[in-house]
Amino acid sequence: MIILTINEVSMSFGTNTILDKVSFTLKESEKAALVGVNGAGKSTLFKIIAGELRPDSGEVFTAKGLKIGCLEQSSGLDSDRTVWDEMLTAFSSLTSMEEKLKLLEKNISVEKDETRISEMIREYDSLLARFSREGGYEYNSRIRGVLKGLGFPEGQFDLPVSALSGGQKTRLALAKLLLSEPDLLLLDEPTNHLDITAIEWLEEFLKNFKKSVFVISHDRYFLDAVTTKTVELENFKCTVYNGSYSEYAKRKAEAREIQRRHYEQQQKE
């Protein structure tokens, strides 16, 4: 199923054209790379997809109810919470259910009316089933796994976010975004501020991620490990290549060689 359609999107800043009738689609669970030289319009396109910018012309269609999560370059978290408490906000619905379950347990234990007890037990059983179905017993271990994977030892879980460095805040923003599990992840240079171990962990996480990923990165090895489609922005236009980044680079080189030969032949004629 197609979850995102970009249809002839154009964007300019003043007299400077950034995008000119760019069109492509992304499918459910697809992992795609967005490539191009610096200034080609990659970050601008991400902002358009995320709804932060409106294009001058063209249309952006998303699947109904599509949840988009975007990590911009050096977009660190700024919070008065601890590292752990900030990650808990990604599971606010589950923590609310957990509090309600505890309250129901307390009320059931002190209630004297048998009819009311039966009603509360039914409500409790229904809420508990939903809590379990939506991952209520796993969210703490998921937080711990993502934080450790991105280089946060347990000794830092209780640190205030405000005490972290800029790079740590960016990693924390990435952690929270991954935990929130949007339907479409927009990642702008996600490997910045990550060491090799964390990059390898992120590669595995994204390969096993059930939703769609659209990523900007200058790390070709990371793109090869994660993506199976490449969207290239060049000279304001868009070209789509199916396959890994290496396959894209090979086909791009072959196309340029053909263009060079055509040019030389034209010059001879």
Phi, psi and omega in degrees: 000135178281126181254342181217130175233123174255117187241104176049050180280128177235146181209134176226151171243104186068234179268359183267114176283132178253312180229138182228101177053053179280131180221136173188171178229157172234139181259165177301133178071007181281144177245113186233149176256144173247116186236162180157160180295162176302132181091003181285345179109015184297308181294325177297317179297319177301317180296325177293316180297321181284352179086010179279335177232148174254129180292158177293324178206168183094177186224150175239117179249133176236154177299150182301129178075012183298127177261118182252131175241132186234129172250112178271162179302132176054036178265084183276158178283145175232108188210155175268357181278170170282167178304313182295313182296327178293321178292329179298333181295341176288347181236039185300323180294322180289319179293327176294317177297321180298317178296320180294322177298318179297320179295318178296320177302315180295316182294322179297322183292336183251349182290140181257332184283121184296322179296315180294323177299316180298319179297316181292325178294319177298316178297319180297314181297319179295315181292322179296321178296317178295318179302316179291317182298324184268009174094027183296333181271355183248346192295327179293318179290328177294317178300313182299317182294317181291317179298314179295320180299326181264016169094019177255109176290161184300333179296345180259357184298329183264005178288144173291141180302325182297340181272355182280158175285169179301317179295321178294321179295324177293318178296323179293322176298320177296316180301313181296321179295317179296321180291331182285345176048063175291163179289333178224117177266122173254113185241115180258105182053059183291342182275355174301138178072011177252140174276178185300319181297316180292323178297317179297321178296316181296320177303312181295320180300312184289325177297326181267357181292129186281344183263188184269149180228134175231117192230138171257128178200145174267000180270097185295329180290322176296315180296320178299322183286331190253318193260154178233013180204144181232126175253117183255133171254122180210129181053045176073353185256172183233135174229136182252131178238128174274136182121179182289173178298319180298321177294320176300312182299321179294313180293326178295316179296320178296319180295321179292324178294320177297317178299319180296318180294319178298319180295315180297319179296319178297320180294323177296317181293000000 
